[in-house]
C-alpha cells in the first residue's frame, strides 16, 4: 500500500494539463494532498502550499508522488536530484509513468540503502485473460472523448459520487495511473500487452447485480493517432450499455498533435457507437460531458444549452455543475 498523505511533485511541468495526475489527486482526495514541490521553470500551480522536503516531513507527508504525465511517461533527468533527496529524507516515492522508478539504478540504489519504497502503479500485477466477449450481468457505462485529457475520469468519478449519494449501486473502475493513485485499485491499461487489453477490462468489470453500474474510466480517443488502441480495448472489453461523450471545446487541435484538428461530438457519436455495438448491440449514447474549466459560468451554461439543442442529449459539466443529468440518463435505460 502507498502510504498517505502525499507531497505532489510537479517538477518542471510546462502547464497545468501536464500535471493532470497531481490535479486529480488534489480534486478527489484533497485530504491526501498536503503540498506541492515545484522545480524552477514549472508552469503548473495546484494552489497548494509550496513545500520543501523538510516542511513536508514536518507536515506529516509519507510519500512523494510524481504528479506529472508527460508525453512518453519518462522520468526527466532534471527531476533526479529532487527525487534522490526525497528518498534520503525518508520519503517513499510513487509514480504512474511508463518509465519505472525501479528501473532507474540511482533511485533503486538509494531506496535500498535507505529502506524506502518505490511504488510503480503502471505495472500490471494480474495475468489478464484474452477477451471472450461473453455477456456479463450488471450494467456498464464508459466515457469516450473527442481527445485525450478532456475529463473522462472526472466524468466517471462525478457520476459515481452522485449515484452513491442517491443510494444507487455504482463503482468507479480505474484504468489509468491517476485513477489508480486516487482509488488504490484498477488496471493500468496502457501498460497491458495489446492482446490482453480488452480481457483486462472484462476482468475489471465482472458479473454484478442487475442494477449495479460500473463506471469505467475512459482513456485516449478513437481520433487520437497515438492512443486510439486503448480506447477501442475499453469499448470492446467494457461492453458498455451506455456511452457518455466527453469534449473540451476551447482546444484548437488534438493534444500533442498540432496537425490534427479536434473532431466534433457528432463524429464521436457516429464513430464510437457502431464499435460499441459490436460487443453490446444494445449500447446507447445517453449524455454529454463538457469540460468548461476555461469558460466563465455564463459561457459554460450557454454552451451546454447549445449542445443539448444540437445533440438532443442531456449535457453538463459534471465536476462544475454536478452529474445529476447523466445519472438520470442512466436510470432511464
Secondary structure as GFF3:
##gff-version 3
##sequence-region A 1 333
A	DSSP	beta_strand	6	11	.	.	.	ID=ss1
A	DSSP	three_ten_helix	17	19	.	.	.	ID=ss2
A	DSSP	alpha_helix	20	28	.	.	.	ID=ss3
A	DSSP	three_ten_helix	30	32	.	.	.	ID=ss4
A	DSSP	beta_strand	33	38	.	.	.	ID=ss5
A	DSSP	alpha_helix	53	59	.	.	.	ID=ss6
A	DSSP	beta_strand	63	66	.	.	.	ID=ss7
A	DSSP	three_ten_helix	77	79	.	.	.	ID=ss8
A	DSSP	alpha_helix	80	88	.	.	.	ID=ss9
A	DSSP	beta_strand	92	95	.	.	.	ID=ss10
A	DSSP	three_ten_helix	101	103	.	.	.	ID=ss11
A	DSSP	alpha_helix	105	114	.	.	.	ID=ss12
A	DSSP	beta_strand	118	120	.	.	.	ID=ss13
A	DSSP	beta_strand	139	145	.	.	.	ID=ss14
A	DSSP	alpha_helix	152	165	.	.	.	ID=ss15
A	DSSP	beta_strand	169	173	.	.	.	ID=ss16
A	DSSP	alpha_helix	177	183	.	.	.	ID=ss17
A	DSSP	three_ten_helix	189	191	.	.	.	ID=ss18
A	DSSP	three_ten_helix	194	196	.	.	.	ID=ss19
A	DSSP	alpha_helix	197	204	.	.	.	ID=ss20
A	DSSP	beta_strand	212	216	.	.	.	ID=ss21
A	DSSP	alpha_helix	228	238	.	.	.	ID=ss22
A	DSSP	beta_strand	242	247	.	.	.	ID=ss23
A	DSSP	alpha_helix	265	279	.	.	.	ID=ss24
A	DSSP	beta_strand	284	290	.	.	.	ID=ss25
A	DSSP	alpha_helix	297	311	.	.	.	ID=ss26
A	DSSP	beta_strand	314	316	.	.	.	ID=ss27
A	DSSP	alpha_helix	318	321	.	.	.	ID=ss28
A	DSSP	alpha_helix	324	331	.	.	.	ID=ss29
###
